[in-house]
Amino acid sequence: MERHLGRKVGIFSNGDRFTQRLGAYLEEQQLAEFLFFSLDPVPEGFFLGAEGLYLAGVDLTQLDMVFVRGFFYQNPVLPNSGVDVDFAAWHLDYVVEQNRFSVFYSLLAELRRRGVRVVNDSVDFLDRFCLFDLLESVRDRGFLVPQLVCTNDARGVEGGVWRPVTGRSAWHRFGQQQRHELVHPNREPVLLAQIQPGALGLVYLLGGRPWLCLEVWPPQLEPDRERLERFRSLACGPLVETFGRLAGQFGLDWACVTVVFNQEGAWIYDLDLDPDLTFLPEVAQNFLVAPLARFLGGCLEEESPKEPLWEGFLERSGLFYSGQLWMGFELERGKWSR
C-alpha cells in the first residue's frame, strides 16, 4: 500500500470515538498527516481572505482533503431541541449557536470553492436536509423510491411508515394512534412512505461504490419490543452497478443508504450523509475505518468486497425498545392536550 507522507487531511468533528479511531489509523499507517478541528467551540484564529483561509493558525487551503462529521443544519428560526430549552423565550446562546453554524458553513463552502475536496460539507447537508425533496430527486434519476406523502392533513392518510420531513430520524410504523397524534394542521407536516415487502437493508457507500451491505433482522426473542437487533452481511457485488450510479449522480463519497430489498430491486428510503456506526457490530465498525482512512489518504485502490464480511447473524451493540416510542407518544399527548 502506497504511503502519502506529504498528504494532509483535516477532520472536523466533536471528537467522537469514530473520528478518533479514524485519525489514529491515518497516522499509524502513515497515510497522511492528521489535523483535528473542533466544531464546538470555534477554534481561535479564524481568518478568511484572498491570501488564505486560516483556522487555529493552519491554512486550510493547503489540505488535500477535509472530512466533516457531526455538522448538522442549523435552522435559522427554531433552536435545536434540548431538555433545557424554553421555546417561549429567545435565548442569547441560540444566537451564539447560529453564529457558530454560520462560521463553519462559510468556511466549508469556501474550501470547496477553492478546490479542496470536502467529504460531507455544509452545502451537501443544506441541499439534502429535506428528505422529501431528496428522495423525489432520487426517483427522478430512475431509482426505486416508495410512494411518498408529505402532509399535515389526516384526511385520506393511510398506514405505512412515517418520519419527520427534515433532519435525521428512523422510520416508524404509522397506525391509527400515530394518525391521531401526529397529523394535524397546527403541527409540522410528516413524511409518509408506502411499505414495500422485502428485507430491510443498509448499504454503506465509500469512494463512489458500495463497501458494506447489511440485511437487518428483528431478534429471535420478543420481536414486539426489541427492534433491529441482528445483522447479516451481504455480498456487495450485485449492488455495485446500482449504488455506484447513485453515488456518482449525487456525489456521495461517504454515506449510508436505507433500502428494502425485494425481487424488483432495492427501494431507497433514506440517504444519510453522516452515518452513525455506533449501533453496528464491532467487526463492522472496524471494517469501515480502514478503507475510509485509505480513501482520505488517497490510496483506496481496491474494488468493493465481493464476499460477505461474516457468516450468519451478529447482534447490534445496543438494544432499541419500542416501548420508548409509546412513552414519547404519551408525552406528546399530554403536551398538546393542555
C-alpha positions in Angstrom: 0.0 0.0 0.0 1.5 3.3 -1.1 2.1 5.9 1.7 1.4 9.6 1.1 3.7 11.1 3.7 3.2 14.6 2.4 -0.6 14.4 2.4 -2.6 16.5 4.9 -6.1 15.6 6.0 -8.3 17.8 8.1 -11.1 16.2 10.2 -13.8 18.5 11.6 -15.8 16.8 14.4 -16.8 17.0 18.0 -14.1 14.3 18.9 -16.4 11.3 18.8 -14.9 7.8 19.1 -15.2 7.0 15.4 -13.2 10.1 14.2 -10.5 9.4 16.9 -10.1 5.9 15.6 -10.0 7.2 12.0 -7.3 9.8 12.8 -5.2 7.2 14.7 -5.4 4.8 11.8 -4.2 7.6 9.4 -1.2 8.3 11.5 -0.3 4.7 12.4 -0.4 3.6 8.8 1.4 6.8 7.7 -1.3 7.5 5.2 -1.4 11.3 5.9 -0.8 13.9 8.5 -4.0 14.2 10.5 -5.2 17.6 11.7 -8.2 17.8 14.0 -10.5 20.8 14.3 -13.3 21.0 16.8 -16.8 22.0 15.6 -17.7 23.3 19.1 -16.5 25.8 20.1 -15.0 27.6 17.1 -11.2 27.4 17.3 -9.4 30.7 17.7 -7.5 32.2 14.8 -10.2 32.1 12.2 -9.4 34.3 9.1 -10.8 34.2 5.6 -9.1 36.3 2.9 -7.8 36.2 -0.6 -4.4 35.0 0.5 -5.7 32.1 2.6 -8.2 30.5 4.9 -6.8 30.1 8.3 -8.2 28.3 11.4 -6.1 27.8 14.5 -3.1 29.0 12.6 -3.4 26.5 9.8 -4.0 27.5 6.2 -6.8 25.1 5.3 -6.4 25.6 1.6 -3.2 23.6 1.8 -5.1 20.5 3.0 -5.6 17.7 0.5 -8.9 16.6 1.9 -11.3 17.5 4.6 -13.7 15.1 6.4 -16.7 16.5 8.3 -18.6 14.6 10.9 -21.4 15.8 13.2 -22.1 19.1 11.4 -25.9 19.4 11.2 -28.1 22.0 9.6 -29.0 24.9 12.0 -32.5 26.1 11.5 -32.4 29.9 11.5 -35.7 30.2 13.2 -36.1 27.2 15.6 -33.4 26.2 18.0 -32.4 22.6 18.3 -34.4 20.7 20.9 -32.9 20.2 24.3 -34.0 19.4 27.8 -33.1 22.9 29.0 -34.7 24.9 26.1 -37.6 27.2 26.8 -39.3 27.8 23.5 -41.3 30.6 24.9 -38.2 32.8 25.3 -35.5 33.9 22.9 -32.0 32.9 24.1 -28.7 34.6 23.6 -27.0 31.2 23.5 -29.0 30.3 20.4 -27.7 33.4 18.6 -24.2 32.2 19.5 -25.1 28.8 18.1 -26.3 30.4 14.9 -23.1 32.3 14.6 -21.1 29.1 15.1 -23.0 27.4 12.4 -22.6 30.4 10.0 -18.8 30.4 10.5 -18.4 26.7 9.7 -20.9 26.9 6.8 -18.9 29.7 5.2 -15.6 28.1 5.9 -16.5 24.7 4.4 -18.3 26.3 1.4 -15.3 28.5 0.7 -12.9 25.5 1.0 -15.0 23.7 -1.6 -14.9 26.7 -3.9 -11.1 26.9 -3.6 -10.7 23.3 -4.8 -10.2 21.4 -1.5 -12.1 18.2 -1.6 -14.6 18.2 1.3 -16.4 15.0 2.3 -19.9 15.8 3.5 -19.6 19.6 3.5 -22.1 22.2 4.5 -23.6 22.6 1.0 -24.4 18.8 1.0 -26.2 19.0 4.3 -28.2 22.0 3.3 -29.2 20.7 -0.1 -30.3 17.3 1.3 -31.8 18.4 4.7 -35.4 17.9 3.4 -35.7 14.2 2.8 -38.9 14.5 0.7 -37.1 16.7 -1.9 -34.1 14.4 -1.8 -36.0 11.2 -2.3 -38.1 12.7 -5.1 -34.9 13.7 -6.9 -33.6 10.2 -6.5 -36.8 8.9 -8.1 -36.4 11.4 -11.0 -32.9 9.8 -11.7 -34.5 6.4 -12.3 -34.0 4.7 -8.9 -36.7 2.8 -7.0 -38.4 5.0 -4.3 -41.6 4.1 -2.5 -44.7 6.3 -2.8 -44.3 9.4 -0.6 -46.7 11.8 1.0 -45.8 14.9 2.9 -48.8 16.2 4.8 -50.3 17.6 8.0 -53.9 16.8 6.9 -55.2 13.5 8.4 -57.9 13.1 5.8 -57.2 10.3 3.4 -53.9 9.3 5.2 -53.5 5.6 5.3 -51.0 3.3 7.0 -47.3 2.8 6.1 -44.2 4.2 7.8 -43.6 7.8 8.9 -40.7 10.1 10.0 -40.1 13.9 10.3 -39.6 15.5 6.9 -36.2 17.0 7.7 -33.1 16.0 9.6 -32.0 12.6 10.8 -34.6 10.1 12.0 -35.7 6.5 11.8 -38.8 5.3 10.0 -41.7 4.1 12.3 -44.9 2.3 11.7 -47.8 4.5 11.0 -51.2 3.4 12.5 -54.3 4.9 14.0 -52.6 6.2 17.1 -49.9 8.0 15.1 -52.5 9.3 12.7 -54.4 10.8 15.6 -51.4 12.2 17.5 -49.0 13.3 14.7 -51.0 14.6 11.8 -52.8 18.0 12.4 -53.0 21.3 10.6 -51.4 23.1 13.6 -48.4 20.8 13.5 -45.4 20.4 11.2 -46.0 18.0 8.2 -44.8 14.5 8.5 -43.3 12.3 5.7 -45.2 9.1 5.0 -44.0 6.2 2.8 -45.5 3.1 1.4 -44.3 -0.1 2.8 -42.6 -2.3 0.3 -42.4 -6.0 1.1 -38.9 -7.4 1.4 -35.8 -7.3 3.6 -34.6 -4.1 5.3 -31.0 -3.3 4.4 -28.2 -0.8 4.9 -25.7 0.0 2.2 -22.6 1.9 3.1 -21.1 3.8 0.2 -17.4 4.8 0.2 -15.4 6.3 -2.6 -18.4 6.2 -5.0 -19.2 2.5 -4.6 -20.9 0.1 -2.1 -18.5 -1.1 0.6 -20.6 -2.8 3.2 -24.1 -4.2 2.7 -26.2 -5.4 5.6 -29.5 -7.1 6.0 -31.3 -6.0 9.2 -33.4 -8.6 11.1 -35.5 -8.5 14.2 -34.3 -10.5 17.2 -35.4 -14.1 17.8 -37.0 -13.3 21.2 -39.7 -10.7 22.0 -40.0 -9.3 18.5 -42.8 -7.0 19.6 -40.4 -5.0 21.8 -36.8 -5.1 20.7 -36.1 -3.8 17.2 -33.4 -4.1 14.5 -31.0 -6.2 16.7 -29.4 -8.6 14.2 -27.3 -8.0 11.1 -26.4 -10.3 8.2 -23.6 -9.3 5.9 -24.4 -9.4 2.1 -22.1 -9.6 -0.9 -21.7 -6.2 -2.5 -21.1 -7.5 -6.0 -24.7 -7.5 -7.2 -25.2 -3.9 -5.9 -22.2 -2.3 -7.5 -23.9 -1.0 -10.6 -27.0 0.5 -9.0 -25.3 2.1 -6.0 -22.2 3.1 -7.9 -24.5 5.0 -10.2 -26.4 6.5 -7.2 -23.1 7.7 -5.7 -21.9 9.1 -8.9 -25.0 11.1 -9.7 -25.3 12.6 -6.2 -21.6 12.9 -5.4 -21.7 10.6 -2.4 -18.2 9.9 -1.1 -19.3 8.6 2.2 -23.0 7.8 3.0 -25.4 5.1 4.2 -28.5 4.2 2.2 -31.5 2.6 3.9 -33.2 0.3 1.5 -35.7 -2.6 1.2 -34.6 -5.5 -1.0 -37.1 -7.5 -3.0 -37.5 -9.0 -6.4 -37.9 -5.6 -8.1 -34.6 -4.3 -6.7 -33.5 -2.0 -3.9 -36.2 0.5 -2.8 -34.5 3.6 -1.3 -35.9 5.1 1.9 -33.1 7.3 3.2 -29.7 8.8 2.4 -27.6 9.6 5.5 -24.6 11.7 4.6 -23.0 11.3 8.1 -23.7 7.7 9.0 -23.8 6.7 12.7 -21.8 3.5 13.2 -22.1 3.1 16.9 -25.1 0.7 16.7 -23.3 -1.7 14.3 -21.4 -4.8 15.5 -17.8 -4.0 16.4 -16.5 -6.0 13.4 -18.5 -3.8 11.0 -17.2 -0.6 12.6 -13.6 -1.8 12.4 -14.1 -2.9 8.9 -15.2 0.6 7.7 -12.5 2.5 9.5 -9.6 1.2 7.4 -10.9 1.8 3.9 -12.3 5.2 4.9 -8.8 6.1 6.2 -7.3 4.9 2.9 -9.8 6.9 0.9 -8.9 10.1 2.9 -5.2 9.2 2.4 -5.7 9.0 -1.4 -4.9 5.3 -1.7 -8.2 3.4 -1.8 -7.5 1.4 -4.9 -9.1 -2.0 -4.3 -12.6 -2.9 -5.5 -15.7 -3.3 -3.4 -15.6 -6.5 -1.3 -17.2 -9.4 -3.3 -18.0 -11.7 -0.4 -19.9 -11.2 2.8 -17.9 -9.9 5.8 -19.2 -12.6 8.1 -21.5 -15.7 8.0 -24.8 -15.8 9.9 -26.1 -13.1 12.2 -24.3 -10.7 14.5 -26.2 -8.7 17.2 -26.1 -4.9 17.4 -24.2 -3.3 20.2 -27.3 -2.0 22.0 -31.0 -2.6 22.2 -33.8 -0.4 21.0 -37.1 -0.8 22.8 -40.3 0.1 21.0 -41.7 0.9 24.5 -39.8 4.1 24.3 -42.0 5.2 21.4 -45.1 4.7 23.5 -43.6 6.9 26.2 -42.9 9.5 23.6 -46.4 9.5 22.3 -47.8 9.8 25.8 -45.6 12.8 26.4 -46.8 14.4 23.2 -50.5 13.6 24.1 -50.0 15.5 27.5 -48.3 18.4 25.9 -50.9 19.1 23.2 -53.9 18.4 25.4 -53.2 21.4 27.7 
